[in-house]
Amino acid sequence: MPVVFRESGLRYFFFSNEGTPREPPHIHVRGAEADAKIRLVPEIAVVDSYGFKPPELARILRVVLNNRQLLLDA
């Protein structure tokens, strides 16, 4: 699972061949005891989340928005 970057103790990563058929572009975010899956297209949205509080998810969504192209290129 390639890690695209780390920010504020969180790993932003993806699986290179996830799903059959392949899933739409998304990124996984993992913290100490929390996990989230964020869709990148057509709009950024939380697909699934476990352990993150709403303010943490809001911050994650801002980070994803600010780095969307980097994440899509990866």
Secondary structure per residue as TSV (DSSP state, phi and psi in degrees):
chain	resnum	aa	ss	phi	psi
A	1	M	-	360.0	105.3
A	2	P	-	-67.4	129.8
A	3	V	E	-90.0	122.7
A	4	V	E	-78.1	-46.9
A	5	F	E	-163.7	169.4
A	6	R	E	-122.2	142.1
A	7	E	E	-152.9	129.1
A	8	S	T	51.4	40.6
A	9	G	T	79.5	7.3
A	10	L	E	-110.8	145.0
A	11	R	E	-101.6	131.2
A	12	Y	E	-108.8	113.9
A	13	F	E	-145.4	171.3
A	14	F	-	-142.1	164.2
A	15	F	-	-102.4	133.6
A	16	S	T	-69.2	-25.3
A	17	N	T	-142.7	76.2
A	18	E	-	-104.1	120.3
A	19	G	T	90.8	148.3
A	20	T	T	-135.2	109.8
A	21	P	T	-69.2	165.0
A	22	R	T	-59.3	139.4
A	23	E	-	-76.3	156.4
A	24	P	-	-60.7	157.7
A	25	P	S	-54.5	130.7
A	26	H	E	-155.5	168.8
A	27	I	E	-131.5	146.0
A	28	H	E	-101.1	143.1
A	29	V	E	-127.6	127.5
A	30	R	E	-128.9	133.2
A	31	G	-	-114.5	-165.5
A	32	A	S	-55.7	-52.1
A	33	E	S	-136.8	37.3
A	34	A	-	-143.3	153.9
A	35	D	E	-146.2	143.4
A	36	A	E	-146.9	153.1
A	37	K	E	-123.3	122.8
A	38	I	E	-118.4	122.8
A	39	R	E	-74.5	140.5
A	40	L	-	-102.2	-26.7
A	41	V	S	-138.3	150.4
A	42	P	S	-74.0	-24.6
A	43	E	S	-128.0	152.3
A	44	I	-	-71.6	127.5
A	45	A	E	-156.7	152.2
A	46	V	E	-77.5	122.1
A	47	V	E	-87.5	-43.5
A	48	D	E	-155.7	147.8
A	49	S	E	-152.9	141.0
A	50	Y	E	-140.1	120.0
A	51	G	S	94.0	-14.5
A	52	F	-	-87.8	137.8
A	53	K	-	-82.0	157.6
A	54	P	H	-50.8	-43.4
A	55	P	H	-63.5	-34.8
A	56	E	H	-67.2	-41.8
A	57	L	H	-64.1	-39.1
A	58	A	H	-61.3	-41.7
A	59	R	H	-65.6	-42.3
A	60	I	H	-60.7	-43.1
A	61	L	H	-63.4	-37.0
A	62	R	H	-65.1	-42.9
A	63	V	H	-62.4	-43.8
A	64	V	H	-63.9	-43.7
A	65	L	H	-59.8	-44.5
A	66	N	H	-69.4	-19.1
A	67	N	T	-121.5	19.2
A	68	R	H	-53.8	-47.9
A	69	Q	H	-65.9	-40.7
A	70	L	H	-58.5	-44.8
A	71	L	H	-65.5	-42.0
A	72	L	H	-65.8	-39.7
A	73	D	H	-65.1	-34.4
A	74	A	-	-67.6	360.0
